[in-house]
Amino acid sequence: MNAIMTKFDIDADNERETRRWDGLSEIDQALRENRLMEYRIKKSWADPLGRKLTIVGVSLIGAVFAFLIGASIGLW
């Protein structure tokens, strides 16, 4: 079957192939390399509120463990 492709059809195909989603390219690469958790941690740490919540959460968990260890050895 002979088909006549116009220049418009060729250009449309080339544009579809090279079209990039710049906003999603970083997460797409993270998914491809199976490092989605690392990507989420970096994005959260870059956000000032996320960084503060992470520090408060880790400190709170550490304080609870310190209290439980202290209570179990009889410090209070």
N, C-alpha and C positions, 0 to 999 in steps of 0.2 A: 504494500500500500504506500503510495507516494503522497506525502503531505507537504504542503507548502507552508513554511513557517515565516511569518513576517518578522521584521526587525523588532517590532513591539513585543511579540511573544518571546523572543530570545532575551530581550532586555528584562522583561518581567521575571523570567526564570532566574537570571543572574542576580537580580535584586533580592529575590526571595532567599537565595542561597547565602548571600553575603549580609543579609539583614541581621543586625545584632541587637539583642536586648541588653543595653548597657547597664540598666538597673538590676538585672538579674544575672549578669555574667559571673559575678563573684560567687553567688550562692550556687550557681550551676557548676562552677569549677569545684566548689567545696563538696558538692554531692558526687561529682565524678571521682574525686580523690578520696571519698569516704571520710571526710573530716568535718562533718556538719557540726559536731559538738564543739570543736575548736573554733569554728566560725561563730557560733552563738556566744561562746564565752568572750571572744574578742570584741564582738559587737556590743555585748553587755558592758564590758569593761570600758569601752570607749564612751559610753553614755554616763554622764556624771551621776544621775540618779541611780542607775544600775550599779555603778561602782560603790556608791554609799550603801545601798541595800545589801550588796555582797559582803562588804566589810562588817556591817552590823550583824548580818546573819551568821557569818563565820565566828564573829566574836561572841555572839549569844550561845552558839553551839559549844564553843570552847569553854565559856563560863559554866554552862550546865555540866559538862564533863568534869571540869575542875571541882565543882561543888560535889558531884557524886563521888569522885575519887577521894576528896577530903573527908566526906561523911563516912565512906566505907573504911577508912583507916583510923577513924576516931578523932579527927582534928576538931570537930564541933558536933 
